[in-house]
């Protein structure tokens, strides 16, 4: 049975932990506001870029560019999984790892190879423990900038064009709100077109300058890098939101534990006082009897 001193020491330890989790929550909240500002800046541009690419590629044959060409037989698949280098953010990293792991398990008999390009130490460790084929890893990235994104996009494009992989998927976390993040798994390459869509936009005729091929040659790689950058920014924003929620829950749980232990401490203290009083009364009665 724990003594009063043990309980008091435990309460002090939990109070210290609560101070840490409360501080981490405040830090994550500040980082979240900054990340949301960055996300708001790129979101409109990314959505407009996606709309533009869909409108342009809608009128193109599927074999007009290597990034649009769909392979008749898909044998090798690559998954770009974007997570985090740090933990203490709830199920944020595990959800991304589960998407890649489940896809691998469900399709291992269908494809010759399923490789995973991991972005973040936590998802790398998760998949390595489960013997998933890690094709490449990017960890301990301090800052996501355009140069980094273009390097990733260029390498992915070359891997697809050269036939090293027949399909590329993108896995990241969509930021719905500070308390809700959704793990996303979608096809990245080949770039999806909407051929045959009967919409008003499909009837537009574009005038290309200098020419259509040159514009498409520039537009599609730019769209690919924008898509990846948007996914990275969304993932980072979701990470801060998930960590803020996790630290808020941890702070609340610490408070509940302190209240529970305080109640136990007071009960145990009262029992000791009552026991001591009974000993005194019993001793007095014994003396009176003599």
SULSUL-V796606 format. One record per residue. PSI is psi in degrees with one decimal (NA if undefined). Layout:
psi=<PSI:PSI>
//
This chain:
psi=<133.5:140.1:170.0:-38.0:-40.3:-43.2:-42.4:-38.7:-39.1:-41.4:-43.5:-39.1:-42.8:-37.8:-39.2:-42.5:-39.7:-38.2:-40.1:-47.0:-35.8:-39.8:-43.1:-35.4:-43.6:-40.0:-44.5:-36.1:-40.1:-43.3:-34.1:-43.0:-42.0:-42.4:-36.2:-37.8:-42.4:-39.6:-40.9:-33.4:-40.8:-22.4:-50.6:-40.8:-43.7:-42.1:-38.2:-37.9:-42.4:-41.1:-42.0:-45.5:-41.6:-38.4:-40.6:-45.8:-17.3:-31.8:10.2:147.6:150.1:-19.7:17.7:-18.9:143.6:-31.1:-10.4:-16.2:125.7:131.1:139.6:-36.5:121.4:115.1:-34.1:129.9:140.7:137.5:123.4:105.8:119.6:118.6:-133.1:158.5:-15.8:156.4:-148.2:38.0:39.2:-136.6:16.7:-52.6:-37.7:-39.0:-40.4:-41.7:-39.0:-37.6:-47.4:-41.5:-47.1:-40.5:-41.7:-45.1:-42.5:-23.8:12.9:-26.0:-14.9:-33.9:153.5:-36.8:138.3:105.0:154.2:124.5:108.8:140.3:96.4:135.2:-36.3:-44.2:-31.4:-47.6:-39.5:-47.9:-33.4:-39.0:-24.4:14.8:32.4:142.3:106.7:108.4:-42.9:157.2:141.3:110.0:163.0:41.6:115.9:-34.3:133.4:113.1:178.4:-35.5:-43.4:-45.7:-43.3:-33.5:-43.5:-46.7:-41.3:-43.5:-40.1:-43.5:-42.7:-40.4:-38.1:-46.0:-39.1:-3.7:11.9:-29.1:143.3:-12.5:143.5:129.8:154.7:128.7:121.6:-178.3:120.7:132.0:104.5:-41.4:169.7:-22.0:3.7:119.4:139.5:123.8:130.0:140.0:110.8:160.3:131.9:-46.8:136.4:154.2:129.7:135.1:170.9:52.5:135.8:-0.5:122.9:83.6:168.3:-37.9:-27.8:-19.4:-5.1:142.2:125.9:144.1:120.4:134.3:117.1:-40.4:166.2:-44.7:-41.5:-39.7:-45.3:-38.5:-32.4:-36.3:-43.3:-46.6:-35.1:-38.9:-41.2:-46.4:-36.8:-41.1:-44.2:-41.9:-42.1:-40.9:-39.6:-43.9:-42.3:-40.5:-43.0:-40.7:-43.0:-37.3:-46.3:-38.8:-42.4:-40.6:-39.1:-43.9:-41.4:-42.1:-31.9:-42.6:-39.8:-41.4:-42.4:-41.3:-38.0:-42.2:-42.0:-41.0:-39.0:-42.5:-41.7:-46.3:-33.8:-40.4:-44.0:-42.7:-46.1:-39.7:-45.2:-39.1:-41.8:-37.5:-42.2:-41.6:-43.8:-41.6:-41.6:-40.3:-39.2:-38.3:-40.9:-45.3:-42.5:-39.5:-40.7:-40.5:-36.8:-40.8:-39.1:-34.2:-27.2:NA>
//
